[in-house]
Amino acid sequence: MRILGVDPGLTRCGLGVVESGAARRVTMLDVRVATSPSTLETPARLAQIADVVEAMLDEHRPEAVAMERIFARSDVSTIMGTAQVSGVIMLAAERRGLPLSLYTPSEVKAAVTGDGRAGKEQVTFMVTRLLGLAQAPRPADAADALAIAIAHAWRGGAAPVGSAATTPAQRRWTEAEKAARRRG
Amino acid sequence: MRILGVDPGLTRCGLGVVESGAARRVTMLDVRVATSPSTLETPARLAQIADVVEAMLDEHRPEAVAMERIFARSDVSTIMGTAQVSGVIMLAAERRGLPLSLYTPSEVKAAVTGDGRAGKEQVTFMVTRLLGLAQAPRPADAADALAIAIAHAWRGGAAPVGSAATTPAQRRWTEAEKAARRRG
């Protein structure tokens, strides 16, 4: 299953395309951070972000979109722009007939690190390991978008851990999990 | 000048097209309230609203869009949906090359009634008179959208009042203003 993960934002919008296969294997197809300068008016900023999102949807043709859920009680200085971006992305998904799922930051952290209160560095570390990347995705918005896509790929199931891990991907998960625990 | 006024909302989105002419004359070309049921998921609701907005933009070809400004400290139960709708409408305007202006409720009330703290009934009353309508636009979202369009048509100038009123539209304004004052 191919998934576009989105960490919505008006200044920086993280976008990651992940393909999930058998045995919870996940690979990265693309990662970008769409940006817009605060010197522009909001409509022009939304269009800049929407252009990148729509280009990725049309290029990679994901089967689903997963996005971070926004709360009305979040940081009020950025909440309006984030909500507006999320609306634009929801419409783009809907008009392509793609199901869109929302995940809280805690759900995403729990899915990729096993700890709903994990820090940004731990999320980035696990995303890098799980996707078998040579370098950590930067900035954090990019790693977050990939984490959201992985969370969606894995929803509804427990992560394979311990001696049951038999595939290379599962071993990588287990090792990374242990390493993360040592660091955490 | 032809203006689309928007009172954004996910459950009800007021939309009014107003044409402004010489001597502050304003006429109504169209008014609608786009709705979406709360039983649908947000992406589908946004698409229902966006379809109506885009149809009106394409049918009436306004030269500008005027929308109510949303504040992060508004009612939290509806603020997210309202912000998402506003983002979708901003993108639709931007992609058609239309300038979009935002007005606070106080600015709109002051423009059409002379009182920034006027009630909904007074706004509806003045909108009905100013546009020379036989019936008051209902629901309030429809009247609000028309009031926002009128506010944009008149921005940057004082309303003609008193003995200086010479055109039929100006006389109508003056009479309506007096009537509103008597009622207020």
Contacts between the chains, C-beta under 8 A, distances in Angstrom:
chain1	res1	chain2	res2	distance
A	41	B	100	7.7
A	42	B	90	5.9
A	43	B	90	4.0
A	43	B	91	6.8
A	43	B	93	5.9
A	43	B	94	3.9
A	43	B	100	5.2
A	44	B	94	5.9
A	46	B	87	5.7
A	46	B	90	5.4
A	46	B	91	4.9
A	46	B	94	6.7
A	47	B	91	5.9
A	47	B	94	4.5
A	47	B	95	6.4
A	50	B	91	5.7
A	70	B	80	6.6
A	72	B	76	4.0
A	72	B	77	7.9
A	72	B	79	5.3
A	72	B	80	5.4
A	73	B	76	6.9
A	76	B	72	4.1
A	76	B	73	6.9
A	77	B	72	7.9
A	79	B	72	5.3
A	79	B	83	7.6
A	80	B	70	6.6
A	80	B	72	5.4
A	80	B	83	5.4
A	83	B	79	7.7
A	83	B	80	5.4
A	83	B	83	3.5
A	83	B	84	5.5
A	83	B	87	6.9
A	84	B	83	5.5
A	84	B	84	6.8
A	84	B	86	6.1
A	84	B	87	2.9
A	84	B	90	6.8
A	85	B	87	6.5
A	86	B	84	6.1
A	86	B	87	7.5
A	87	B	46	5.7
A	87	B	83	6.9
A	87	B	84	2.9
A	87	B	85	6.5
A	87	B	86	7.5
A	87	B	87	3.9
A	87	B	88	5.0
A	88	B	87	5.0
A	88	B	88	6.1
A	88	B	91	5.2
A	90	B	42	5.9
A	90	B	43	4.0
A	90	B	46	5.4
A	90	B	84	6.8
A	91	B	43	6.7
A	91	B	46	4.9
A	91	B	47	5.9
A	91	B	50	5.7
A	91	B	88	5.2
A	91	B	91	7.8
A	93	B	43	5.9
A	94	B	43	3.9
A	94	B	44	6.0
A	94	B	46	6.7
A	94	B	47	4.5
A	95	B	47	6.3
A	100	B	41	7.7
A	100	B	43	5.2
